[in-house]
Amino acid sequence: MVEKVIIPMVLSPTVGLLGGYLLMIITLWILRNANPHRVDRGFRIGQIFSATSLALGHGLQDAQKSMGIIVLALVTAGYQQNYVVPIWVVLLCATALAAGTYSGGWRIMRTLGRRIFPLRPVHGFVAEMTASAVLYLTAFVIAAPISTTQVMTASVMGVGSTRRLSAVRWGVAREIGMAWVLTLPAAATIAARAYPLSMLLAPG
């Protein structure tokens, strides 16, 4: 539990923050003599690929958590004997993730793109590629569940810090951090209260 869940959940935003900062420093150094308008135009196109990469990482992490919970419920209830994920579960989770992002994701996007730090295309590209790398590493190499939003937010803070520390709105970052800290105990409390109720409603 600690090694597979808690430690990766805590370390992944830190890696995103430092990775975004370092990759942005390298990118700015490489492009130090480039035309700003061409840079913006090029990275605006590049964001098509970086955003696609991040979307795939989002599915590798957040969608697979939901798939695992559904399959565990199916096995526990006796509807299947193994832990193979049925195709309908994959499609259901993919649809739910897309619908949730479409309906409620705009507020998060505005926070990431404007409230924490006003992103230019180069910042967005670097932050997305950094977050994607962290998501792929934890999904394929470590096999640890982490939060896409936490990693992406930390990456945005990292790229924003390269301009100057005061360029990042740390008050907004603090609010987000408090939400992260409260998520685990809040979820644990609700689960603890829901479990006895589920036992009462269970047949037999």
URMO-V736252 format. One record per backbone hydrogen bond with DSSP energy under -1.0 kcal/mol. CO is the residue of the C=O (numbers start at 0). NH is the residue of the N-H. E is the energy in kcal/mol with one decimal. If there is no record, write none. Layout:
co=CO nh=NH e=E
co=CO nh=NH e=E
This chain:
co=0 nh=4 e=-1.9
co=0 nh=5 e=-1.6
co=1 nh=6 e=-3.0
co=4 nh=8 e=-2.0
co=5 nh=9 e=-2.0
co=6 nh=10 e=-2.9
co=7 nh=11 e=-2.4
co=10 nh=14 e=-2.6
co=11 nh=15 e=-2.4
co=12 nh=16 e=-2.6
co=13 nh=17 e=-2.5
co=14 nh=18 e=-2.9
co=15 nh=19 e=-2.4
co=16 nh=20 e=-1.9
co=17 nh=21 e=-2.6
co=18 nh=22 e=-2.7
co=19 nh=23 e=-1.9
co=20 nh=24 e=-2.1
co=21 nh=25 e=-2.3
co=22 nh=26 e=-2.4
co=23 nh=27 e=-2.7
co=24 nh=28 e=-2.0
co=25 nh=29 e=-2.3
co=26 nh=30 e=-2.1
co=28 nh=31 e=-1.1
co=30 nh=33 e=-1.6
co=34 nh=38 e=-2.4
co=35 nh=39 e=-2.5
co=36 nh=40 e=-2.3
co=37 nh=41 e=-2.7
co=38 nh=42 e=-2.6
co=39 nh=43 e=-1.9
co=40 nh=44 e=-1.5
co=41 nh=45 e=-2.3
co=42 nh=46 e=-1.7
co=44 nh=47 e=-1.6
co=45 nh=49 e=-2.2
co=46 nh=50 e=-2.6
co=47 nh=51 e=-1.4
co=48 nh=52 e=-2.3
co=49 nh=53 e=-2.2
co=50 nh=54 e=-2.3
co=51 nh=55 e=-2.1
co=52 nh=56 e=-2.1
co=53 nh=57 e=-2.5
co=54 nh=58 e=-2.0
co=55 nh=59 e=-2.3
co=56 nh=60 e=-1.6
co=57 nh=61 e=-1.7
co=57 nh=62 e=-1.0
co=60 nh=64 e=-1.4
co=61 nh=65 e=-1.4
co=62 nh=66 e=-2.2
co=63 nh=67 e=-2.4
co=64 nh=68 e=-2.0
co=65 nh=69 e=-2.3
co=66 nh=70 e=-2.7
co=67 nh=71 e=-2.3
co=68 nh=72 e=-2.1
co=69 nh=73 e=-2.3
co=70 nh=74 e=-2.5
co=71 nh=75 e=-2.6
co=72 nh=76 e=-2.2
co=73 nh=78 e=-2.4
co=85 nh=89 e=-1.6
co=86 nh=90 e=-2.5
co=87 nh=91 e=-2.2
co=88 nh=92 e=-2.6
co=89 nh=93 e=-2.4
co=90 nh=94 e=-2.4
co=91 nh=95 e=-2.4
co=92 nh=96 e=-2.5
co=93 nh=97 e=-2.3
co=94 nh=98 e=-2.7
co=95 nh=99 e=-2.5
co=96 nh=100 e=-2.3
co=97 nh=101 e=-2.4
co=98 nh=102 e=-2.5
co=99 nh=103 e=-2.6
co=100 nh=104 e=-1.3
co=104 nh=108 e=-2.6
co=105 nh=109 e=-2.4
co=106 nh=110 e=-2.0
co=107 nh=111 e=-2.7
co=108 nh=112 e=-2.8
co=109 nh=113 e=-2.0
co=109 nh=114 e=-1.4
co=110 nh=115 e=-2.2
co=112 nh=118 e=-1.9
co=115 nh=168 e=-2.7
co=119 nh=123 e=-2.5
co=120 nh=124 e=-2.7
co=121 nh=125 e=-2.2
co=122 nh=126 e=-2.7
co=123 nh=127 e=-2.5
co=124 nh=128 e=-2.5
co=125 nh=129 e=-2.4
co=126 nh=130 e=-2.5
co=127 nh=131 e=-2.5
co=128 nh=132 e=-2.1
co=129 nh=133 e=-2.0
co=130 nh=134 e=-2.5
co=131 nh=135 e=-2.8
co=132 nh=136 e=-2.4
co=133 nh=137 e=-2.4
co=134 nh=138 e=-1.9
co=135 nh=139 e=-2.9
co=136 nh=140 e=-1.8
co=136 nh=141 e=-1.8
co=137 nh=143 e=-2.6
co=146 nh=150 e=-2.0
co=147 nh=151 e=-2.7
co=148 nh=152 e=-2.5
co=149 nh=153 e=-2.3
co=150 nh=154 e=-2.1
co=151 nh=155 e=-2.2
co=152 nh=156 e=-2.1
co=153 nh=157 e=-2.1
co=154 nh=158 e=-2.5
co=155 nh=159 e=-2.3
co=156 nh=160 e=-1.8
co=159 nh=162 e=-1.3
co=159 nh=163 e=-1.0
co=163 nh=166 e=-1.7
co=164 nh=167 e=-1.2
co=167 nh=169 e=-1.5
co=168 nh=172 e=-1.8
co=169 nh=173 e=-2.3
co=170 nh=174 e=-1.7
co=171 nh=175 e=-2.1
co=172 nh=176 e=-2.6
co=173 nh=177 e=-2.3
co=174 nh=178 e=-1.8
co=175 nh=179 e=-2.1
co=176 nh=180 e=-2.4
co=177 nh=181 e=-2.2
co=178 nh=182 e=-1.2
co=181 nh=185 e=-2.1
co=182 nh=186 e=-2.7
co=183 nh=187 e=-2.6
co=184 nh=188 e=-2.3
co=185 nh=189 e=-2.2
co=186 nh=190 e=-2.4
co=187 nh=191 e=-2.4
co=188 nh=192 e=-1.9
co=189 nh=193 e=-2.1
co=190 nh=194 e=-2.0
co=193 nh=197 e=-2.3
co=194 nh=198 e=-1.9
co=195 nh=199 e=-1.7
co=196 nh=200 e=-1.7
